[in-house]
Amino acid sequence: MKKAEFLPFDPENWPRRSHFEHYRKSGCSFNLTAKVNIRSFLDTCRRTGVRSYPALAVLVTQTVNRIPEFRTAVDADGRPGYWEYVSPSLPVFHEEDHTFSCFCTPYDPDARNFYDALTADLERRSRERGILLGEFPPNLVHLSCLPWFPTTAFSLELQDAGCLAPVITWGRYESADGRTLLPVSLRLNHAAADGWHASLFLRLLEESAANFNILS
């Protein structure tokens, strides 16, 4: 896939211009956690033999790429805009020493190809060590997973107020009353996105999970 293009906002026709400028000065970010029903998604994974972790990374990244505010960035000249698409940075856990390593798999709009690339990278990076493995482009979304326990809230504190990329973390899912609920936590820079964009992301993610079929 070609290198992601940076697309500057038109300052005269950008509805969030004043919001961006205000929250960039204050360095405001926010965290929230909500539960997403993934029962149909997991049923499909079990039926098709697809691994849920890389498949969730596919779903989350696809959803982020549907929302320009989740791809907001600033270029080298200080101009605000958004990336044509973003690729995920995500961790692989090392059972042997209980550490993890982060790596990036380039985004592919073809879900099956993207899933296969993520799965191959997870396997390859599981044999390596170090906090950061390989190259990381500027057009990133940061993904993480806490599979050991369900979360009701998760807050990630960053000292870099200029980090506009979302950080998306999910915990262990739980089943009850015919639903399987996955806690999904968002860390968003308020200069880039508002509560409405967070709710849009969660709604689109749940819809995508309900209609998931990576083999189609």
C-alpha positions, 0 to 999 in steps of 0.5 A: 500500500502506498505511503499515507498522505498528510491532508491539511485541514482547510482553516477557513472551513474546519468546524473544529478549528477553535476547539483544536486551538483551545485544547492544544493550548491547555493540553487537555486529554480524556479517558473513557471506558465502555463495553462493546458486545462482541458475541457474534464476532467471537462466534465467527472467530471460533467457527472460522479458526481466526485468532481474536487478538489480531482480528480485533486489531483489524476491526479497531484499526478499520474503525479508526480509519473511518473517523478523520478526527482519530487520524488528526496530526500536525505536520513538520510545518505545524499545520493541523490535518489528518492522515489518509490512513493510520497503521496500528502499533500493538504489543506482543506478550512474552510468556517466558519473562512476562515482558512485552514488545511493541511493533507496527504492522502496515495497514491494509484495507483488505481485511484478510491480508491485514489479518494475515500480516498481523498474525505473521508479525505477532509470530515473528516478534514473539521471538524477539525482545525489546520495548520497540521492534522495527520501524514506526511511521508517524501515522499511528494508532496505539493499541493495547490489550489487558487480557488478564482481567475485565476493566471498568475503567482504565486511565493512561497518563501521558506527559506529551500533550502534543500526542494526538494519536488515540490510545485504545486498550481492551480488557478481558471480555465477560459473558452474561444475559446472552451478550459477550461484553468487551471493555474498550478504553479510549485515551483521546487528546481533546484537541483532536476529538470530542466525546461525540467522536468517541461515541461514534467510534464505539458504535461503529466498532460494535456494528463492525463486530456484529457483521465481522467476516474476515473470510468474505 
